[in-house]
């Protein structure tokens, strides 16, 4: 997410709307009520202000500079001093804008000159609240550009408290918090901004999600990272979003080292059902992992799909070798019907679970479901793994509610995290067509 500083344009606008009454105009007020409410300006200040106003209007800053010094010297009443401060801000802002000549970088480099006149007006009780709010907003932008994030947050928070209305203010606070290291606070605020957009019938930009995800991933804030990865997939449900979410969670981030090969296979399968396997490397790694854990039929099927889609070239010697090894392993496996008999006679659910995995790899989800249920009834040393696979088989067979029930039985990390991704897919997909 990119939040650019608008200090230059904001400074010009805030001066124009500063609520200043020209001393010449004040002199023309006639009725007593208006006179009672009018600023108390000394004759000396009125006289000094007239050439200053003319110079500022003409953008003649060479003439304005000595005229400003004269007006400031003539200021004696509180109102004199307030208007002298307004003139000072107008002069500094106007001169800076003229010098920068439309160059935003040059304006940003020189905007520190605005600090003193802005702070003086913020502190002056004569300054109208609406102007104090605007001035705080600009001060926040200046501090942010200087990478003074705590100070920027303080000014922007004050601007909001004073009622400043600006579409970028909430996002400015978000970025100041995130860039200043308050990842939890910044992402919480950004989530609120997304909810505001949704409530208004708008869709928050995809970049907002990516910005939060990058910060959470760098900070290794795993639960929040998973939440945001899934928030993005919900908001932008595409193969690309699924791939980014799964890769960041399971293959590229700190979680990767905590996942074993079987757990990663279940993430590969999630990429597969979302048509999010990107290239030869994805297909090859997925197929190799399947072969390594004893699922040659599924490994063979993945290589065949990769070839059919053109993502695995016919000349790929490594994949050709893996394909041939998978064919040999399938021949050596023997009949799955015989494995079923062994599973039924076994004292525990290990054989049934392995047989269910083999049927799953063949796409025979009905038989896989049967074997997984048998494994659970006999007692499994890995109930979370079996329930994960049972949920996947049920989901791919089209039984969404039974799949959801199986997934919800998975309680321990990291499988409990993995099934939250499958549950999200279940909410989005039409499993029978996957």
Secondary structure as the mmCIF struct_conf table of DSSP 4:
data_model
#
loop_
_struct_conf.conf_type_id
_struct_conf.id
_struct_conf.beg_label_comp_id
_struct_conf.beg_label_asym_id
_struct_conf.beg_label_seq_id
_struct_conf.end_label_comp_id
_struct_conf.end_label_asym_id
_struct_conf.end_label_seq_id
HELX_RH_AL_P HELX_RH_AL_P1 UNK A 7 UNK A 16
TURN_TY1_P TURN_TY1_P1 UNK A 17 UNK A 17
BEND BEND1 UNK A 18 UNK A 18
HELX_RH_AL_P HELX_RH_AL_P2 UNK A 23 UNK A 27
TURN_TY1_P TURN_TY1_P2 UNK A 28 UNK A 28
BEND BEND2 UNK A 31 UNK A 31
HELX_RH_AL_P HELX_RH_AL_P3 UNK A 32 UNK A 37
BEND BEND3 UNK A 38 UNK A 38
HELX_RH_AL_P HELX_RH_AL_P4 UNK A 43 UNK A 57
TURN_TY1_P TURN_TY1_P3 UNK A 58 UNK A 59
HELX_RH_AL_P HELX_RH_AL_P5 UNK A 61 UNK A 74
BEND BEND4 UNK A 77 UNK A 77
HELX_RH_AL_P HELX_RH_AL_P6 UNK A 78 UNK A 100
TURN_TY1_P TURN_TY1_P4 UNK A 101 UNK A 102
HELX_RH_AL_P HELX_RH_AL_P7 UNK A 104 UNK A 110
HELX_RH_3T_P HELX_RH_3T_P1 UNK A 111 UNK A 113
HELX_RH_AL_P HELX_RH_AL_P8 UNK A 114 UNK A 123
TURN_TY1_P TURN_TY1_P5 UNK A 125 UNK A 126
BEND BEND5 UNK A 127 UNK A 127
HELX_RH_AL_P HELX_RH_AL_P9 UNK A 129 UNK A 145
TURN_TY1_P TURN_TY1_P6 UNK A 146 UNK A 147
HELX_RH_AL_P HELX_RH_AL_P10 UNK A 149 UNK A 161
TURN_TY1_P TURN_TY1_P7 UNK A 162 UNK A 163
TURN_TY1_P TURN_TY1_P8 UNK A 167 UNK A 168
HELX_RH_AL_P HELX_RH_AL_P11 UNK A 169 UNK A 179
TURN_TY1_P TURN_TY1_P9 UNK A 180 UNK A 181
HELX_RH_AL_P HELX_RH_AL_P12 UNK A 183 UNK A 199
TURN_TY1_P TURN_TY1_P10 UNK A 200 UNK A 201
HELX_RH_AL_P HELX_RH_AL_P13 UNK A 206 UNK A 218
TURN_TY1_P TURN_TY1_P11 UNK A 219 UNK A 220
HELX_RH_AL_P HELX_RH_AL_P14 UNK A 222 UNK A 235
BEND BEND6 UNK A 236 UNK A 236
BEND BEND7 UNK A 238 UNK A 238
HELX_RH_AL_P HELX_RH_AL_P15 UNK A 239 UNK A 247
HELX_RH_PI_P HELX_RH_PI_P1 UNK A 248 UNK A 252
BEND BEND8 UNK A 253 UNK A 253
HELX_RH_3T_P HELX_RH_3T_P2 UNK A 254 UNK A 258
HELX_RH_AL_P HELX_RH_AL_P16 UNK A 261 UNK A 273
TURN_TY1_P TURN_TY1_P12 UNK A 274 UNK A 275
BEND BEND9 UNK A 279 UNK A 279
HELX_RH_AL_P HELX_RH_AL_P17 UNK A 280 UNK A 292
TURN_TY1_P TURN_TY1_P13 UNK A 293 UNK A 294
HELX_RH_AL_P HELX_RH_AL_P18 UNK A 296 UNK A 308
TURN_TY1_P TURN_TY1_P14 UNK A 309 UNK A 310
BEND BEND10 UNK A 311 UNK A 312
TURN_TY1_P TURN_TY1_P15 UNK A 314 UNK A 315
HELX_RH_AL_P HELX_RH_AL_P19 UNK A 317 UNK A 333
HELX_RH_AL_P HELX_RH_AL_P20 UNK A 336 UNK A 345
BEND BEND11 UNK A 346 UNK A 349
HELX_RH_AL_P HELX_RH_AL_P21 UNK A 350 UNK A 362
TURN_TY1_P TURN_TY1_P16 UNK A 363 UNK A 363
HELX_RH_AL_P HELX_RH_AL_P22 UNK A 365 UNK A 378
TURN_TY1_P TURN_TY1_P17 UNK A 381 UNK A 382
HELX_RH_AL_P HELX_RH_AL_P23 UNK A 383 UNK A 397
TURN_TY1_P TURN_TY1_P18 UNK A 398 UNK A 398
HELX_RH_AL_P HELX_RH_AL_P24 UNK A 400 UNK A 407
TURN_TY1_P TURN_TY1_P19 UNK A 408 UNK A 409
BEND BEND12 UNK A 412 UNK A 412
TURN_TY1_P TURN_TY1_P20 UNK A 413 UNK A 414
HELX_RH_AL_P HELX_RH_AL_P25 UNK A 415 UNK A 428
HELX_RH_3T_P HELX_RH_3T_P3 UNK A 431 UNK A 433
#
